[in-house]
Amino acid sequence: MPVATARFAKRATLRRALRLLTDFSHEQSNPALFYGRLAADTAEMVADLYAGTTGADLDGALVLDVGGGPGYFAREFADRGARYVPVEPDPSEMHAAGLQVHGAVRGSGMALPFRDGAVDVCFSSNVAEHICDPWLMAAEMLRVTRPGGLMVLSYTVWLGPFGGHETGPWHYLGGERAARRYRRKHGREPKNRFGTSLFAVRAADGMRWARGVSESERAVVLGTFPRYHPRWAWWLVRVPGLRELLVSNLVVVASPTR
């Protein structure tokens, strides 16, 4: 087990997995509850990975959250002493929860408005599946992270159980078909509209991107694992086909070399 992921692996228990699975049911009905608990878990994961990568805690670290939305994660990172900066392209999403996040930036993940090597940590939680070119975003995340720092990309796998978001499980019959069914049933378009704000991103895509940056020596890939699974199920990411169906969320952890 790589040193960078070993600390978090101890936290990846079956109890944690079941707790997060229960929380998912509140995403639409009580987003403050859902995202509040997800924020705590995310901050713990990033802190563990940063400690494993650098040997330091997040106190004083500059953390960039790509697709930070309304800022649900801000308090959790601030409590760890981090300087937290969310970047979000949608102004309505930035103000959706009525939170005030100092230093929030409006901008696109595909063209981050930051210089090269500007931040200690750059992470993105459940955003890549919502943009048309997630690997351009991944490259931008790597660019703005300092050499030796930490980049964490976490996204929902399309053919996994949550790939269709609120249109699931009908996304298994096609994203457009699932969106039309949702509109007929609810009388409105889904929040996550296939082809516009929801895209089919595979686990294989993330594994291929990780292999590419490693082979080009742009970064050291420190780990790839299923975010919400217990440690004993992490082997799933190594099995083509099976990982598309059973890995609900893939995490790619990397550290830039230049």
Buried (B, 14 or more C-beta within 10 A) or exposed (E): EBEBBBBBBEEBEEEBBEEBEEBBEBBEEEBEEBBBBBBBBBBBBBBBBBBBBBEEBBEEBBBBBBBBBBBBBBBBBBEBEBBBBBBBBBEEEBBBBEBEBEEBBEBBBBEBEBEEBBBBBBBBBBBBBBBEEBBBBBBBBBBBBBEEBBBBBBBBBBBBBBBBBBBBEBBBEBBEBBBBBBBEEEEEEBEBBBEEBBBBBBBBBBBEBBEBBBEEEBBBBBBBBBBBBBBEBBEBBEEEEEBBBBBBBBBBBBBBBE
